[in-house]
Amino acid sequence: MRNISDIIEEYLLKILDENYPESIEIKRSELAEKFQCVPSQINYVIKTRFTVEKGYIVESKRGGGGYIRISRVQHRKDSEMIEEVMGLIHPRVSQNKAVDVLARLVDYEIITLREGKLMESVIDRDVLAFPLPIRDEVRARIMTAMLFTLQYKC
């Protein structure tokens, strides 16, 4: 059974798809009322599911007329997206953020699902059995090397 966060995310993604390539503006309180949840639940979904690593830009304006604007990051070329991703993961990256980045690359068809799974297996915390923060630095270096190869040698 899906939880409320999954349902809210699915709703927002549907609205984004309908308005592509434009951004969407939502009112947190109205969305919370629609899903009969507290406004902090909306904050949680946006903060965890609509990150830069996943390819989104979120802007918010607080107050009575406040809103939350969600936009998809748009790139003219795959190499631009790879370059942006390399900037996000340098000099270190956590496993969760790395997995989000790989999912984004799969979603935009820059890498295949198989390539994403292969890359994910190489950067797993069980494979990189180093203490933190060394593990996150090694993960970033490995990912950067793989992404560099994708960007310039394909």
C-alpha positions as CSV (number, residue, x, y, z in Angstrom):
1,M,0.0,0.0,0.0
2,R,1.3,3.4,-0.9
3,N,1.8,6.1,1.7
4,I,0.6,9.7,1.6
5,S,4.1,10.9,0.5
6,D,4.0,8.6,-2.6
7,I,0.5,9.9,-3.5
8,I,1.4,13.5,-3.1
9,E,4.6,13.0,-5.2
10,E,2.6,11.2,-7.9
11,Y,0.1,14.0,-8.0
12,L,2.8,16.7,-8.3
13,L,4.6,14.7,-11.0
14,K,1.4,14.4,-13.0
15,I,0.8,18.2,-12.8
16,L,4.4,18.8,-13.9
17,D,4.0,16.4,-16.9
18,E,0.8,18.2,-17.9
19,N,2.6,21.6,-17.8
20,Y,5.9,20.5,-19.2
21,P,8.2,22.4,-19.9
22,E,6.6,25.1,-17.6
23,S,7.0,25.2,-13.9
24,I,4.0,24.7,-11.5
25,E,3.0,26.8,-8.6
26,I,1.2,25.3,-5.6
27,K,-0.1,26.6,-2.3
28,R,1.1,24.4,0.5
29,S,-2.0,24.9,2.6
30,E,-4.4,24.1,-0.4
31,L,-2.4,20.9,-1.2
32,A,-2.4,19.8,2.5
33,E,-6.2,20.3,2.5
34,K,-6.7,18.3,-0.7
35,F,-4.8,15.4,0.8
36,Q,-6.0,15.9,4.3
37,C,-2.6,16.1,5.8
38,V,-0.5,18.7,7.7
39,P,1.4,21.3,5.6
40,S,4.7,19.9,7.0
41,Q,3.9,16.7,5.0
42,I,3.9,18.7,1.8
43,N,7.3,20.2,2.9
44,Y,8.7,16.8,3.5
45,V,7.6,15.5,0.0
46,I,9.0,18.5,-1.7
47,K,12.3,18.5,0.3
48,T,13.0,14.8,-0.3
49,R,11.4,14.0,-3.7
50,F,12.0,17.2,-5.7
51,T,15.7,17.8,-5.2
52,V,18.4,19.2,-7.5
53,E,19.9,15.7,-7.7
54,K,16.6,14.4,-9.1
55,G,16.5,17.3,-11.6
56,Y,14.1,19.8,-9.9
57,I,14.4,23.4,-8.8
58,V,12.2,24.5,-6.0
59,E,11.5,28.1,-5.1
60,S,9.2,29.2,-2.3
61,K,7.6,32.4,-1.1
62,R,6.3,32.5,2.4
63,G,3.4,34.5,3.7
64,G,-0.3,35.0,2.9
65,G,0.1,35.0,-0.9
66,G,3.0,32.5,-0.7
67,Y,3.5,29.7,-3.1
68,I,5.9,26.8,-3.9
69,R,7.2,26.7,-7.5
70,I,8.6,23.5,-8.9
71,S,10.5,23.4,-12.2
72,R,12.3,20.7,-14.0
73,V,15.9,21.5,-14.8
74,Q,16.2,21.6,-18.6
75,H,19.3,21.0,-20.6
76,R,20.0,21.5,-24.2
77,K,22.4,18.6,-24.4
78,D,23.1,15.4,-22.5
79,S,26.7,16.6,-21.9
80,E,25.4,19.7,-20.1
81,M,23.4,17.5,-17.7
82,I,26.3,15.2,-17.1
83,E,28.5,18.3,-16.4
84,E,25.9,19.6,-13.9
85,V,25.7,16.3,-12.2
86,M,29.5,16.1,-11.8
87,G,29.4,19.5,-10.1
88,L,26.7,18.2,-7.7
89,I,28.7,15.2,-6.6
90,H,32.1,16.9,-6.2
91,P,34.0,16.6,-3.9
92,R,31.9,14.0,-2.1
93,V,28.5,12.5,-2.4
94,S,26.4,10.3,-0.1
95,Q,25.0,7.0,-1.4
96,N,21.4,8.4,-1.3
97,K,22.3,11.4,-3.4
98,A,24.3,9.3,-5.8
99,V,21.4,6.9,-6.3
100,D,19.1,9.9,-7.0
101,V,21.5,11.3,-9.6
102,L,21.7,7.9,-11.3
103,A,17.9,7.6,-11.3
104,R,17.8,11.1,-12.9
105,L,20.2,10.0,-15.7
106,V,18.1,6.9,-16.3
107,D,14.9,9.0,-16.4
108,Y,16.4,11.3,-19.0
109,E,17.7,8.3,-21.0
110,I,21.3,9.4,-20.7
111,I,22.1,6.0,-19.3
112,T,20.2,2.7,-19.5
113,L,18.6,1.1,-16.5
114,R,21.3,-1.6,-16.7
115,E,24.1,0.9,-16.8
116,G,22.5,2.7,-13.8
117,K,22.3,-0.5,-11.8
118,L,25.9,-1.4,-12.7
119,M,27.1,2.1,-11.6
120,E,24.9,1.8,-8.4
121,S,26.5,-1.5,-7.5
122,V,30.0,-0.1,-7.8
123,I,29.3,2.9,-5.5
124,D,27.4,0.9,-2.8
125,R,28.5,1.5,0.8
126,D,29.1,-2.2,1.2
127,V,31.6,-2.2,-1.7
128,L,33.3,1.0,-0.6
129,A,34.1,-0.2,2.8
130,F,35.9,2.9,4.0
131,P,35.1,5.2,6.9
132,L,33.3,8.4,6.3
133,P,34.1,11.0,4.8
134,I,36.6,9.0,2.7
135,R,33.8,6.7,1.4
136,D,31.8,9.6,0.1
137,E,35.0,11.1,-1.5
138,V,35.9,7.8,-3.2
139,R,32.3,7.4,-4.4
140,A,32.4,10.9,-5.9
141,R,35.6,10.2,-7.7
142,I,34.4,6.9,-9.1
143,M,31.1,8.5,-10.3
144,T,33.0,11.4,-11.8
145,A,35.3,9.1,-13.8
146,M,32.3,7.1,-15.1
147,L,30.3,10.3,-16.0
148,F,33.4,11.9,-17.7
149,T,33.7,8.8,-19.8
150,L,30.0,9.0,-20.8
151,Q,30.3,12.7,-21.5
152,Y,33.4,12.7,-23.8
153,K,34.1,9.2,-25.0
154,C,30.8,7.9,-26.3
